[in-house]
Amino acid sequence: MYLRHSSAGLPKFILAALHQSVRIRINKNYITSRFSLMKTKIPLYHPQLGKYLISYRKELKKDSRLKIGIILLIPGLLFLSILVFMFLAGGGITDNDKPLLILWVVILGAKLSIGGVLVGLALITPRGNQELYEGGLVFTQGNQPKIIPFDQIITVWQKQIDMSFYSQKPSLGVTKLYGKRLYQYRIETKDQGMVISEIQEIGNYTVEMLKQRELPRLRAIYKQGNDIQLGKLTLNQYGIKYKKKKLPWSKLRSIGINRYYQLIIKSKKNLIFIPWLTIEAEKIPNFPVLWQILMELQIQMGFRLYSN
């Protein structure tokens, strides 16, 4: 039996975001997944991480070395064919043609050699697997799987890698633009290891698991009057602190995210277009956790929270 993908147990927000579809054959104990030119066996149940949810394998066609290699090979082979035709049609090579011919042979030889090497490297490089289970992740490069339970993840760094826009025209005739952000996730573990994923489903699910663990702990820290430390940014019952700068909640006007994924904090003391602080959101560890805390505090503290 062939299915598009296995998504049993995934939350609705993950299902809505699914965009990577693969063909899989379900057996009793494992899934044989047909990615690109290779097959991979993925267990339906992991002894350490539990039930299988979804997996992704980097496709050969997305390897930049393959694209560059083909770009070099095709023109090179075309020019080589033209040279051979000209040689056969012309009846031979004269002494005057030899320097130019040698130059063309060197150029074409270099292009064909480099193109062939790049295509070969792309073909022999192991495709990395990224698998999502209920209890964690498995990242495989070659034959070396890295098992990452969610309780071993300490930090997720979220970097915006793309933002696509689409427009909507309401009845008043005004066009509004709405953006969808795509992220790269750098996932750090307690053993100081790190993996990187640009698969939105895997990153979103990992962030949700991190929130479930961290939010109760950080709420308790805040209620006890202690500092919530997220990199160089600190939150407490007094307000916000960044390095030596301090801003009480009573003086806070707004906190927002602009289209460049920068955190913009504005103070009531300054003019509305002058920020108190601008910082790259990707430099804040566990930024989605911070954003959730700010969502919970905005009504109580009376500031505006927005995302462009």
BAVO-812345 format. One line per 4 residues: their letters; for each residue x, y, z of N, C-alpha, C. Coordinates in pm, 1 decimal. Each point is the difference from the previous one (the first is absolute). Layout:
% residues N
A	X/Y/Z/X/Y/Z/X/Y/Z ~ ... .
END
This chain:
% residues 308
MYLR	85.0/-119.4/0.0/-85.0/119.4/0.0/88.4/124.1/0.0 ~ -31.7/97.4/-83.4/74.1/125.2/-6.2/-85.4/114.4/51.2 ~ 60.5/84.5/86.0/-65.4/119.1/53.8/86.3/121.0/-30.6 ~ -58.5/116.4/16.6/77.1/123.3/-22.3/102.2/20.7/110.8 .
HSSA	-41.9/-5.1/124.9/91.1/7.7/113.3/-73.2/-52.1/121.8 ~ 75.5/-31.8/103.9/-60.0/-44.4/124.3/-2.4/116.2/96.4 ~ -118.0/40.7/42.6/-11.1/116.7/88.3/-86.6/-30.8/121.1 ~ -9.9/-127.0/35.7/-82.8/-37.0/114.5/55.0/63.4/126.2 .
GLPK	-86.5/62.2/76.0/40.3/58.6/126.5/47.9/143.2/-9.2 ~ 10.5/55.5/-118.1/46.3/137.9/-11.5/-109.7/97.5/38.6 ~ 34.3/108.3/72.9/-99.6/103.3/30.3/-50.1/66.2/-126.9 ~ -116.0/67.5/10.0/-61.2/61.6/-117.8/87.4/108.0/-60.0 .
FILA	72.5/75.6/85.3/80.9/108.8/-55.1/118.2/-55.4/-79.7 ~ 42.0/-121.0/32.3/105.5/-63.0/-77.6/-56.6/-53.7/-131.0 ~ -117.4/-63.7/9.5/-62.2/-54.8/-120.7/-27.5/109.5/-102.0 ~ -40.6/117.5/49.8/-31.1/110.2/-90.8/123.8/50.0/-72.8 .
ALHQ	115.9/-20.6/61.2/123.0/51.4/-59.8/74.6/-101.9/-84.7 ~ -49.9/-122.1/-6.5/72.1/-104.1/-72.7/14.0/36.4/-147.4 ~ 121.6/-2.4/-49.0/18.3/28.4/-140.8/98.2/-95.8/-66.5 ~ 76.0/-75.5/80.7/92.1/-96.0/-57.8/-70.3/-135.0/-5.5 .
SVRI	-35.6/-48.3/-118.7/-69.4/-127.3/-13.2/92.6/-103.2/-62.5 ~ -1.9/-122.4/53.4/83.5/-107.1/-49.9/-84.7/-124.6/-12.5 ~ 48.4/-96.4/-79.0/-71.3/-126.0/-14.5/60.6/-100.3/97.1 ~ -83.8/-70.0/74.1/50.3/-94.3/99.1/-74.9/-130.9/-10.4 .
RINK	68.3/-109.6/27.2/-60.2/-131.8/6.1/-1.6/-43.8/146.2 ~ -118.5/-28.7/53.1/-13.1/-34.9/140.6/11.1/-150.8/17.2 ~ 92.9/-42.1/84.8/15.0/-138.9/37.7/-45.0/-12.7/145.5 ~ 18.1/-115.5/58.1/-46.2/-20.5/136.9/81.3/81.8/99.0 .
NYIT	131.0/8.9/-20.7/86.8/62.5/99.0/72.6/124.5/-50.3 ~ -4.2/25.3/-129.0/74.2/114.2/-50.5/-65.0/54.6/-126.0 ~ 47.6/118.5/-40.7/-44.4/64.9/-123.1/116.3/-1.1/-97.4 ~ -23.1/-44.4/-122.2/99.7/13.5/-105.0/-35.0/125.6/-78.0 .
SRFS	83.1/100.3/14.2/-29.0/131.6/-59.0/79.2/16.8/-127.8 ~ -66.6/35.3/-110.8/65.8/17.9/-128.5/31.1/147.5/-21.6 ~ 124.4/35.9/30.7/43.5/137.4/-20.4/101.9/0.6/-113.0 ~ -21.2/87.3/-98.4/96.5/16.4/-107.7/35.6/-135.3/-59.4 .
LMKT	131.0/-35.1/-3.0/43.4/-124.3/-61.7/23.8/-110.4/102.9 ~ -27.1/25.8/128.5/36.6/-94.6/104.4/-122.1/-36.2/83.0 ~ 12.3/-109.0/76.2/-104.4/-42.2/91.7/54.0/3.7/142.2 ~ -85.9/30.8/94.4/39.1/7.0/139.3/-104.2/-69.7/84.8 .
KIPL	45.9/-86.1/92.2/-91.8/-64.1/93.3/-10.7/82.8/127.2 ~ -122.0/37.0/34.7/-25.2/82.0/118.2/-93.1/-78.3/92.2 ~ 39.5/-23.6/125.4/-86.2/-77.6/89.6/-127.6/75.0/34.8 ~ -113.7/-72.2/4.0/-126.2/61.4/39.7/-1.9/34.0/148.5 .
YHPQ	81.4/-71.7/77.4/7.3/26.6/143.9/145.9/-4.9/41.7 ~ 46.2/109.0/62.0/138.2/7.3/46.3/3.5/-39.5/147.4 ~ 89.6/-89.8/41.1/1.3/-46.4/139.9/24.6/109.8/102.5 ~ 65.8/108.0/-42.0/30.2/109.9/91.7/-93.3/119.0/-16.8 .
LGKY	-47.7/23.2/-122.9/-74.6/121.8/-31.3/-148.9/-22.5/-25.4 ~ -41.8/-124.8/-10.9/-142.3/-27.5/-16.7/-44.3/-3.1/-144.9 ~ -124.6/40.7/-24.1/-64.7/-16.5/-129.2/55.6/95.8/-105.3 ~ 14.0/-52.8/-120.8/45.7/77.5/-114.8/-108.9/97.0/-45.4 .
LISY	41.3/124.0/-35.2/-94.7/100.6/-47.5/26.4/39.5/-144.9 ~ 121.5/43.1/-29.1/29.5/45.0/-137.0/150.5/-0.4/-20.1 ~ 42.8/-4.4/-125.6/143.1/3.1/-30.5/23.4/79.2/-128.2 ~ 124.0/40.7/-16.5/38.0/77.9/-118.2/140.5/-40.8/-40.3 .
RKEL	21.6/-13.3/-128.5/132.3/-29.8/-52.7/34.4/103.2/-106.3 ~ 118.6/57.9/9.6/42.4/100.7/-96.3/6.2/-61.1/-138.5 ~ -67.2/63.1/-94.0/-6.7/-54.4/-134.9/125.7/34.4/-79.1 ~ 34.6/-92.0/-90.8/117.9/19.7/-83.5/-11.1/127.0/-83.9 .
KKDS	-120.7/28.8/-49.2/-17.1/115.1/-89.9/22.0/133.1/70.4 ~ 1.1/0.8/134.5/22.1/123.6/73.9/146.6/23.5/32.9 ~ 87.2/-92.9/-41.5/143.1/14.6/26.1/57.3/100.8/-99.1 ~ 56.0/109.2/51.6/51.7/106.0/-87.6/116.9/-49.2/-85.4 .
RLKI	76.4/-98.6/49.6/112.1/-52.1/-78.3/-49.1/-67.9/-127.0 ~ -113.6/-68.1/9.7/-55.9/-64.3/-118.7/-40.0/104.2/-104.1 ~ -64.0/107.7/45.0/-43.5/104.7/-92.5/118.6/67.2/-68.5 ~ 102.3/34.9/78.7/117.5/66.8/-58.0/72.7/-94.7/-94.9 .
GIIL	11.2/-127.0/39.9/67.0/-97.7/-84.7/-68.8/-17.0/-134.1 ~ -131.2/-6.0/0.8/-75.3/-14.4/-125.2/16.2/123.9/-87.1 ~ -0.3/118.4/64.0/19.7/125.3/-74.5/135.0/1.5/-70.4 ~ 101.5/-57.3/65.1/132.9/-5.9/-61.7/8.5/-109.0/-106.9 .
LIPG	-64.1/-112.6/23.1/12.1/-113.9/-90.5/-71.8/21.9/-133.5 ~ -122.7/48.8/5.5/-79.4/9.3/-123.2/63.7/94.2/-102.9 ~ 37.4/125.0/34.6/67.1/85.0/-100.7/133.4/-58.9/-44.4 ~ 73.2/-61.7/94.7/128.6/-59.0/-35.2/-14.1/-110.2/-103.4 .
LLFL	-96.1/-88.7/18.7/-23.2/-107.7/-95.9/-48.0/55.2/-133.7 ~ -80.3/106.7/5.4/-50.5/61.7/-122.9/114.6/58.7/-82.8 ~ 89.2/76.1/65.3/112.8/59.0/-70.4/96.3/-107.1/-50.6 ~ 16.2/-107.2/80.1/86.1/-109.2/-43.5/-54.7/-64.0/-127.2 .
SILV	-130.6/-17.3/-6.4/-62.0/-56.3/-121.1/20.8/91.3/-119.4 ~ -11.2/131.2/23.0/20.4/96.1/-109.1/143.4/-6.7/-52.1 ~ 97.9/-10.3/92.8/139.7/-8.8/-40.7/26.5/-125.4/-82.1 ~ -54.9/-113.0/44.8/18.7/-125.7/-73.0/-60.9/10.4/-140.1 .
FMFL	-118.3/60.9/-8.6/-66.0/15.5/-130.2/83.1/89.1/-92.6 ~ 51.4/111.3/55.7/81.4/91.5/-80.8/128.0/-68.3/-47.0 ~ 59.2/-82.4/85.9/121.9/-71.1/-36.9/-26.2/-99.2/-113.3 ~ -110.7/-76.4/13.2/-33.0/-97.7/-102.9/-39.8/67.2/-130.8 .
AGGG	-74.9/109.5/11.0/-45.5/68.9/-120.9/113.3/74.4/-68.7 ~ 98.9/46.4/78.0/108.9/78.4/-56.7/110.9/-84.2/-57.8 ~ -2.1/-130.3/27.8/100.2/-88.3/-58.4/131.1/-3.6/74.4 ~ 7.5/50.8/117.1/123.7/-6.4/77.0/30.3/129.5/70.5 .
ITDN	119.6/6.8/63.0/40.7/116.7/77.8/125.7/59.6/-62.6 ~ -4.9/128.3/-25.9/117.0/69.5/-52.5/85.8/50.7/115.0 ~ 121.8/39.3/-33.5/89.4/52.7/103.4/-55.5/126.6/63.1 ~ -71.2/79.5/-77.7/-57.7/124.2/52.8/-113.4/-27.3/99.1 .
DKPL	-65.8/-113.8/-15.3/-113.7/-32.2/88.1/42.7/-61.1/132.5 ~ 123.4/-48.8/6.1/40.0/-75.8/118.7/-4.2/81.4/129.8 ~ 52.7/123.6/5.7/-6.0/75.7/127.6/-142.7/21.0/48.7 ~ -88.8/38.2/-92.6/-140.2/22.1/40.2/-65.7/-130.3/43.8 .
LILW	32.4/-108.2/-68.4/-57.8/-128.7/35.5/47.2/-46.3/137.9 ~ 128.4/21.1/26.2/53.5/-38.8/131.2/-69.4/79.5/110.6 ~ -20.3/131.7/-24.4/-68.8/83.1/98.8/-141.2/-52.0/26.6 ~ -73.5/-33.2/-106.5/-136.0/-50.5/16.2/-0.1/-135.3/71.2 .
VVIL	94.3/-83.6/-32.1/7.2/-131.3/65.6/25.9/16.0/149.2 ~ 88.6/92.2/36.6/29.3/23.7/143.1/-124.1/51.3/73.0 ~ -68.9/97.4/-62.4/-119.6/56.9/62.6/-109.9/-105.4/15.1 ~ -24.7/-72.2/-109.3/-105.2/-102.7/4.8/37.6/-113.1/94.9 .
GAKL	126.8/-36.1/2.0/43.7/-105.6/90.7/-19.8/38.8/145.8 ~ 31.0/126.5/31.6/-18.4/47.8/136.8/-147.7/0.5/39.0 ~ -84.1/50.6/-91.3/-144.4/4.5/28.5/-57.2/-139.7/18.1 ~ 38.1/-91.5/-90.1/-52.6/-136.2/10.1/51.2/-71.3/124.8 .
SIGG	125.4/26.6/35.0/57.1/-64.3/119.7/-69.0/49.4/127.0 ~ -11.1/132.2/11.2/-64.2/56.6/119.7/-146.4/-41.9/7.5 ~ -70.2/7.6/-114.2/-140.0/-40.8/-1.3/-17.7/-146.2/36.9 ~ 87.8/-85.4/-54.0/-9.2/-143.0/31.9/25.7/-28.8/146.1 .
VLVG	99.0/70.1/58.5/30.2/-19.8/142.4/-118.4/43.6/87.5 ~ -60.1/115.6/-30.5/-112.4/49.4/79.2/-120.3/-94.0/-9.0 ~ -30.6/-46.6/-120.6/-111.7/-93.2/-15.4/29.1/-130.0/73.2 ~ 123.6/-47.1/-9.5/36.6/-123.1/69.9/-11.6/12.9/150.3 .
LALI	47.5/113.0/55.2/-10.9/22.1/144.5/-145.3/5.6/44.8 ~ -83.8/65.9/-82.0/-142.2/8.7/34.2/-65.7/-137.8/0.8 ~ 42.9/-86.9/-92.7/-61.2/-132.5/-10.4/43.8/-93.0/112.4 ~ 126.5/12.1/44.4/50.1/-94.2/101.0/-19.6/49.4/142.9 .
TPRG	-32.1/129.0/18.0/-19.2/52.4/135.0/-125.2/-59.8/62.5 ~ 11.4/-56.0/123.0/-118.8/-55.7/65.7/-104.5/107.5/24.5 ~ -125.5/-32.6/-27.9/-109.9/92.8/24.9/-36.5/-4.7/147.6 ~ -6.3/114.4/65.6/-30.1/2.5/142.6/-148.0/-22.0/27.7 .
NQEL	-30.6/-87.6/94.6/-137.3/-25.5/44.8/-31.4/84.0/122.7 ~ -120.5/54.5/7.3/-49.1/65.8/120.5/-134.5/-62.3/34.0 ~ -7.3/-65.1/116.0/-120.0/-73.0/38.8/-56.7/59.2/128.6 ~ -132.9/10.4/4.5/-69.5/54.7/115.7/-82.7/-109.9/65.3 .
YEGG	22.3/-17.4/130.1/-77.0/-94.1/80.6/-68.3/76.6/112.8 ~ -91.4/-64.0/68.2/-72.0/67.5/108.0/93.7/45.1/111.3 ~ 109.2/-72.1/19.3/90.2/32.8/110.4/130.1/65.6/-39.3 ~ 20.5/26.6/-130.2/125.4/62.8/-38.2/28.4/-9.5/-147.6 .
LVFT	126.8/21.1/-34.6/44.3/7.5/-139.0/110.9/-101.6/-24.9 ~ 10.9/-41.1/-126.3/114.0/-80.3/-45.4/53.8/64.6/-125.9 ~ 124.9/45.9/6.1/67.7/58.7/-115.4/108.5/-98.3/-44.0 ~ -3.7/-38.9/-126.4/94.0/-99.1/-51.4/77.5/58.0/-116.8 .
QGNQ	132.0/-7.4/7.7/87.7/36.4/-110.5/85.2/-121.5/-30.3 ~ -20.5/-59.8/-116.3/66.8/-126.3/-28.5/-62.1/-110.6/84.0 ~ 84.8/-71.1/74.6/-48.4/-108.4/85.8/7.8/35.8/147.6 ~ 12.6/128.2/32.4/17.6/42.7/138.1/-123.6/75.7/49.0 .
PKII	-97.4/-69.0/60.2/-118.5/70.3/50.9/29.8/72.5/130.5 ~ -55.5/119.3/13.4/11.5/76.3/124.5/-139.1/6.9/62.1 ~ -16.1/-62.4/114.9/-129.2/-7.3/68.8/-9.4/115.6/98.5 ~ -107.7/79.6/-11.3/-15.1/120.5/83.0/-136.8/-3.0/67.9 .
PFDQ	-8.3/-49.2/123.6/-127.1/11.6/73.8/-31.1/146.6/27.9 ~ -128.0/34.1/3.8/-37.6/139.6/22.0/46.9/51.9/135.9 ~ 9.1/-86.9/100.3/42.4/47.5/131.9/150.3/29.4/5.3 ~ 73.9/-32.1/-108.5/142.7/31.9/-6.4/27.2/130.2/-75.0 .
IITV	-105.3/60.4/-56.7/15.9/125.9/-73.6/-7.3/117.2/96.9 ~ 101.8/85.4/-1.5/2.4/113.4/92.5/-28.0/133.2/-70.0 ~ 38.1/9.9/-129.0/-15.2/127.3/-69.5/-38.4/-23.2/-145.4 ~ -93.4/81.0/-48.4/-33.6/3.8/-141.6/21.2/143.0/-49.1 .
WQKQ	86.2/14.8/-99.3/25.1/130.5/-61.8/-80.2/4.2/-129.5 ~ -86.7/98.5/-13.1/-91.5/7.9/-113.2/42.1/115.6/-90.5 ~ 41.2/-33.4/-122.3/46.1/100.7/-96.1/-94.6/4.0/-118.7 ~ -44.3/120.1/-35.8/-87.1/13.6/-117.0/83.2/-12.4/-127.0 .
IDMS	-40.7/-91.7/-89.1/72.8/-19.6/-125.4/-81.2/44.4/-121.1 ~ -128.4/24.2/19.2/-81.9/45.0/-112.0/-130.7/56.0/55.5 ~ -57.6/93.1/-75.1/-131.5/51.9/35.4/-74.7/27.8/-129.0 ~ -100.1/-79.5/-28.5/-78.6/16.1/-122.1/-127.4/76.9/32.2 .
FYSQ	-45.3/80.4/-95.2/-117.5/83.7/20.4/-111.8/-38.7/-96.5 ~ -120.8/14.7/46.2/-115.0/-11.9/-87.8/-97.3/111.8/36.0 ~ -83.0/39.9/-94.5/-87.2/115.1/20.5/-145.5/-42.0/9.3 ~ -75.2/80.8/68.1/-144.2/-20.0/11.7/-68.2/133.9/-23.7 .
KPSL	-103.3/1.2/-83.8/-71.1/124.0/-31.1/-138.6/-3.0/63.7 ~ -17.4/70.5/110.5/-132.1/4.0/62.7/-98.5/82.5/-81.5 ~ -122.4/6.5/46.0/-107.0/66.1/-75.2/26.0/148.7/-20.2 ~ 80.2/60.8/87.7/27.6/142.6/-12.9/100.4/29.6/-110.0 .
GVTK	57.4/-103.9/-57.4/93.7/20.2/-109.5/142.6/24.3/43.0 ~ 29.2/-16.7/129.8/135.4/21.3/50.7/73.4/-133.7/0.6 ~ 118.3/-2.4/-58.7/79.5/-122.3/-5.3/84.8/-11.9/125.8 ~ -10.1/-113.7/67.9/80.1/-26.0/118.6/96.7/-114.4/-29.4 .
LYGK	120.9/12.5/51.1/101.1/-103.8/-17.5/15.8/-79.1/129.3 ~ 5.6/-130.7/-13.2/20.4/-87.7/113.8/123.9/-85.0/-26.7 ~ 81.6/-19.4/102.6/125.3/-72.7/-18.1/0.6/-134.5/69.4 ~ 69.8/-94.1/-59.4/22.3/-131.2/59.4/150.3/-18.3/17.0 .
RLYQ	43.6/-19.6/121.9/142.5/-10.5/27.9/45.0/-146.4/-6.9 ~ 119.3/-20.0/-53.8/64.8/-130.5/1.3/127.9/11.7/80.7 ~ 29.3/-100.3/81.7/109.1/9.9/95.4/102.5/-111.1/-18.6 ~ 121.2/31.4/43.5/101.8/-102.0/24.4/8.2/-18.1/151.3 .
YRIE	5.3/-125.1/44.7/3.7/-31.1/142.5/135.2/-61.1/35.7 ~ 73.1/66.4/88.9/123.6/-57.2/55.6/-34.3/-54.7/137.6 ~ 13.5/-129.2/15.3/-46.5/-69.2/120.0/120.5/-45.7/80.6 ~ 16.6/53.9/121.3/111.8/-34.5/87.3/-46.5/-96.2/108.2 .
TKDQ	87.5/-93.9/34.0/-31.9/-100.9/100.6/91.6/14.3/122.0 ~ -32.0/-73.4/105.4/74.5/10.6/125.3/144.4/-44.8/-13.5 ~ 26.6/-89.1/-93.5/137.7/-46.4/-20.6/77.9/91.5/-93.4 ~ -49.7/121.7/-19.8/62.1/103.7/-83.0/1.3/-37.1/-148.5 .
GMVI	-84.8/-92.4/-38.8/-15.9/-31.5/-140.8/-97.5/95.6/-65.4 ~ -0.1/1.4/-133.2/-90.7/88.2/-73.5/-39.5/-64.2/-132.4 ~ -125.8/12.7/-34.8/-48.4/-38.9/-131.8/-75.8/118.5/-58.3 ~ -9.6/4.0/-131.8/-67.1/109.2/-70.0/-108.5/-57.5/-88.8 .
SEIQ	-117.0/59.5/5.3/-110.6/-43.7/-84.9/-69.7/121.6/-59.0 ~ -36.5/-13.2/-127.7/-83.4/101.1/-64.4/-136.7/-57.5/-33.8 ~ -32.7/-113.4/60.0/-130.1/-62.7/-19.6/-96.3/60.2/101.2 ~ -98.7/74.1/-49.0/-86.9/77.6/88.2/-77.8/-89.8/95.9 .
EIGN	-45.2/-116.5/-46.8/-77.3/-89.6/86.3/84.6/-48.7/117.7 ~ 125.2/-35.9/-29.1/89.0/-47.5/106.4/32.7/114.1/95.8 ~ 30.3/117.6/-54.0/31.3/113.8/86.2/-118.3/43.4/84.3 ~ -119.2/7.9/-59.9/-119.1/41.2/74.7/-31.9/-97.2/113.3 .
YTVE	8.9/-128.9/-30.0/-31.6/-100.9/102.2/102.8/6.5/114.0 ~ 127.4/17.6/-35.6/105.1/10.9/102.2/-23.5/121.1/89.1 ~ -38.4/112.7/-61.3/-28.2/121.6/77.4/-117.6/-21.9/94.4 ~ -104.7/-68.3/-46.5/-114.8/-26.2/86.6/38.3/-86.2/119.0 .
MLKQ	83.8/-101.2/-22.1/46.3/-83.9/110.7/84.8/81.2/97.7 ~ 80.8/91.4/-53.1/81.7/86.3/85.6/-87.9/92.0/83.2 ~ -104.9/54.7/-60.5/-91.9/86.1/73.9/-68.6/-75.4/114.0 ~ -45.1/-119.9/-28.0/-69.2/-78.4/103.1/87.8/-23.5/121.2 .
RELP	130.5/-14.0/-22.2/91.5/-23.5/111.7/43.9/128.7/67.9 ~ 29.4/104.4/-79.7/61.8/119.8/55.0/-99.3/101.4/57.5 ~ -117.7/12.7/-58.8/-92.2/104.4/44.8/-41.3/-14.6/145.8 ~ -38.9/-117.9/49.0/-33.9/-10.4/142.9/116.6/39.8/91.4 .
RLRA	120.7/-38.2/-39.0/117.5/34.4/82.0/23.6/150.5/1.4 ~ -9.8/64.6/-115.8/24.7/144.2/-8.2/-111.6/80.6/65.7 ~ -124.1/-48.0/-9.0/-109.9/67.6/70.5/24.4/-1.2/150.1 ~ 46.8/-112.7/51.2/27.4/-10.9/143.4/114.1/94.1/40.5 .
IYKQ	103.3/8.9/-83.4/111.6/91.0/28.9/-49.0/144.2/5.5 ~ -86.3/38.1/-94.6/-52.2/136.9/-4.6/-85.2/30.8/123.6 ~ -87.1/-92.8/39.0/-87.7/23.3/115.4/78.0/11.2/129.9 ~ 114.1/-66.4/6.6/83.4/7.5/119.6/82.2/128.0/6.2 .
GNDI	-9.9/84.0/-103.5/72.9/126.6/-1.4/141.7/-10.7/-51.1 ~ 34.2/-113.2/-60.7/135.0/-19.6/-51.8/6.9/36.1/-148.6 ~ 121.5/0.1/-52.5/22.6/39.8/-139.2/-18.8/-117.3/-95.1 ~ -65.6/27.2/-112.4/-2.4/-92.5/-112.9/109.4/43.9/-95.7 .
QLGK	103.3/-80.6/-13.4/115.8/35.7/-79.6/-3.4/-73.1/-132.8 ~ -6.5/75.2/-109.6/3.8/-56.7/-133.9/109.1/72.1/-77.9 ~ 120.2/-55.4/4.9/113.3/68.4/-60.3/31.0/128.2/75.9 ~ 12.9/110.5/-71.7/28.7/129.7/62.1/-126.7/73.8/40.7 .
LTLN	-115.7/-61.0/-26.9/-128.7/61.7/32.1/-54.2/-61.8/128.7 ~ -47.8/86.1/90.4/-51.3/-44.4/129.6/-139.6/55.5/22.8 ~ -90.1/-83.3/48.5/-134.3/42.1/40.8/-16.9/-27.4/148.5 ~ -64.3/93.1/70.5/-38.3/-22.1/139.0/-122.4/85.5/31.6 .
QYGI	-42.5/2.2/123.3/-120.5/73.9/37.1/19.3/151.1/-10.8 ~ 125.5/44.4/-6.8/26.8/143.4/-16.5/-19.7/41.1/-145.8 ~ 50.0/-81.3/-91.7/-7.2/35.9/-141.6/96.5/-81.3/-83.2 ~ 63.5/67.7/-96.4/90.9/-64.0/-94.1/139.1/59.8/16.4 .
KYKK	98.8/-87.1/-7.2/138.8/46.5/8.2/78.5/-61.2/-115.1 ~ 81.8/82.3/-66.3/90.2/-48.4/-103.6/137.9/56.8/29.4 ~ 92.0/-87.5/34.4/131.8/40.2/46.7/-18.0/96.0/119.5 ~ 38.1/128.8/-15.1/-14.5/96.1/109.4/-123.5/87.9/-14.1 .
KKLP	-73.3/-14.9/-109.9/-120.1/80.1/-22.4/-118.8/-63.1/70.9 ~ -83.4/83.0/62.3/-118.1/-48.0/71.6/-122.8/80.0/-43.0 ~ -111.9/-70.4/-14.2/-125.5/64.6/-37.9/-112.9/-60.8/83.4 ~ -61.3/79.7/91.3/-110.5/-53.6/80.6/-123.3/-26.2/-86.0 .
WSKL	-84.4/-91.8/45.4/-122.7/-32.2/-74.9/-87.7/123.4/-19.1 ~ -0.5/87.2/98.1/-86.8/117.9/-7.6/42.5/97.2/-110.8 ~ 126.3/-8.2/-42.6/50.9/88.5/-104.6/6.3/-68.5/-136.4 ~ -40.7/-125.0/-5.9/7.2/-75.6/-124.9/-120.6/33.3/-88.3 .
RSIG	27.0/40.8/-124.3/-106.4/32.9/-94.4/-41.7/-123.0/-81.4 ~ 97.1/-67.0/-62.5/-32.8/-112.9/-87.6/121.4/-89.4/-20.2 ~ -28.4/-125.1/-38.3/103.3/-95.8/-39.8/-48.8/-66.1/-128.7 ~ 85.2/-2.6/-100.8/-44.1/-57.3/-126.9/111.9/-68.8/-75.8 .
INRY	-40.5/-74.4/-101.9/92.1/-65.6/-92.1/-23.3/59.4/-138.5 ~ 104.9/52.3/-62.2/-15.7/54.3/-134.8/25.1/-108.7/-104.6 ~ -9.9/33.4/-125.6/11.7/-99.1/-106.9/141.0/-55.7/-11.9 ~ 98.7/67.7/60.2/138.1/-47.5/-2.9/32.1/-85.8/121.9 .
YQLI	-101.5/-35.8/76.4/12.3/-85.3/119.0/87.9/65.4/105.9 ~ -25.5/128.3/19.3/64.6/74.8/107.1/-103.1/28.9/109.5 ~ 44.3/-12.6/124.7/-85.1/34.3/113.6/14.0/150.3/26.0 ~ -112.5/71.0/-6.8/-1.9/145.5/18.1/-73.0/32.1/130.0 .
IKSK	70.1/61.0/93.9/-59.2/40.2/128.0/-2.8/153.0/5.0 ~ -119.3/55.5/26.0/-15.7/145.4/2.5/-44.6/46.0/137.8 ~ 54.0/113.8/40.1/-29.3/57.9/130.8/-94.3/120.2/-14.0 ~ -82.0/22.7/100.8/-87.4/116.5/1.1/79.4/129.7/13.2 .
KNLI	124.8/-9.2/49.0/83.1/119.4/16.9/47.5/54.4/-135.3 ~ 19.7/-89.1/-96.4/53.8/40.3/-130.5/-112.6/28.5/-98.7 ~ 35.5/66.4/-109.3/-95.3/17.7/-109.1/-38.3/-137.2/-54.6 ~ -119.9/-10.9/-57.8/-54.8/-130.0/-37.3/84.0/-71.4/-105.8 .
FIPW	73.9/77.0/-82.7/80.3/-61.8/-105.5/144.4/-27.6/44.3 ~ 33.0/28.7/126.1/135.2/-25.2/51.2/-5.2/-118.0/97.4 ~ 58.5/-114.4/-35.7/-6.6/-116.8/89.1/94.6/12.5/118.7 ~ -41.7/-56.9/110.4/87.1/-10.6/117.3/106.4/-107.3/-22.9 .
LTIE	-38.8/-105.7/-74.0/93.4/-108.5/-28.2/-41.0/-69.1/-130.2 ~ 98.2/-30.4/-83.3/-19.2/-83.0/-119.3/102.9/-111.9/4.8 ~ -47.8/-122.9/-7.0/89.4/-115.5/9.0/-48.7/-108.7/-94.3 ~ 94.3/-70.1/-61.7/-34.8/-111.0/-87.9/-62.8/-111.6/83.2 .
AEKI	-119.3/-43.1/-39.5/-68.7/-105.1/75.4/78.2/-130.6/-1.7 ~ 75.2/-24.3/-107.0/75.7/-124.7/-9.4/113.1/-7.6/102.2 ~ 36.3/113.7/60.1/105.7/2.3/100.8/-53.4/-23.0/140.9 ~ -131.0/-14.8/12.2/-61.4/-23.9/131.0/-28.3/-148.2/13.9 .
PNFP	60.6/-67.5/96.5/-24.0/-143.8/15.7/-145.1/-26.9/39.6 ~ -57.3/-103.9/-60.6/-138.8/-39.2/28.0/-96.5/117.5/-19.1 ~ 17.9/70.3/-110.3/-83.5/117.6/-24.4/-150.1/-31.6/-1.5 ~ -46.3/-112.5/-57.0/-144.5/-28.7/4.9/-54.1/-10.1/142.6 .
VLWQ	83.1/-43.7/93.4/-41.6/-6.1/140.6/-15.1/141.7/55.1 ~ 96.2/86.8/-31.2/-9.4/140.9/41.5/-126.7/64.0/-55.1 ~ -30.2/-24.4/-127.2/-117.9/60.7/-61.3/-128.1/-45.7/69.2 ~ -6.2/-125.0/40.2/-117.3/-50.7/70.5/-14.7/67.1/136.1 .
ILME	110.4/21.9/68.0/-4.4/69.4/129.3/-50.0/143.2/-17.9 ~ 48.5/67.4/-104.0/-44.4/137.2/-26.8/-149.1/4.7/-34.0 ~ -50.0/-100.7/-70.5/-143.1/-7.1/-29.8/-82.0/-9.7/128.0 ~ 51.4/-70.7/98.5/-71.1/-15.5/126.5/8.0/126.0/85.8 .
LQIQ	105.0/80.0/-19.7/20.0/119.4/83.4/-61.9/126.7/-58.6 ~ -32.3/0.5/-129.6/-37.2/125.6/-64.6/-125.6/63.5/59.7 ~ -101.1/-78.1/31.8/-123.3/57.1/56.9/24.5/48.9/142.6 ~ 70.2/-81.7/77.3/27.5/36.6/139.5/83.9/127.2/9.5 .
MGFR	99.6/14.4/-89.6/92.0/113.1/7.6/-39.3/116.4/-90.3 ~ -97.8/-20.0/-87.5/-54.8/110.1/-78.1/84.4/48.1/-115.1 ~ 75.6/-87.2/-63.5/76.0/40.4/-118.0/-54.9/-71.6/-123.0 ~ 37.0/50.7/-116.4/-46.6/-56.8/-127.6/102.0/-101.4/-50.6 .
LYSN	-50.0/-112.9/-45.4/85.0/-104.4/-57.6/-45.8/-24.4/-143.2 ~ 93.9/4.1/-96.0/-39.1/-13.9/-139.8/107.9/-72.2/-78.6 ~ -39.9/-50.8/-117.8/92.9/-66.1/-90.3/-33.8/40.1/-142.3 ~ 97.1/54.2/-72.2/-20.3/41.7/-138.9/41.2/-110.7/-96.4 .
END
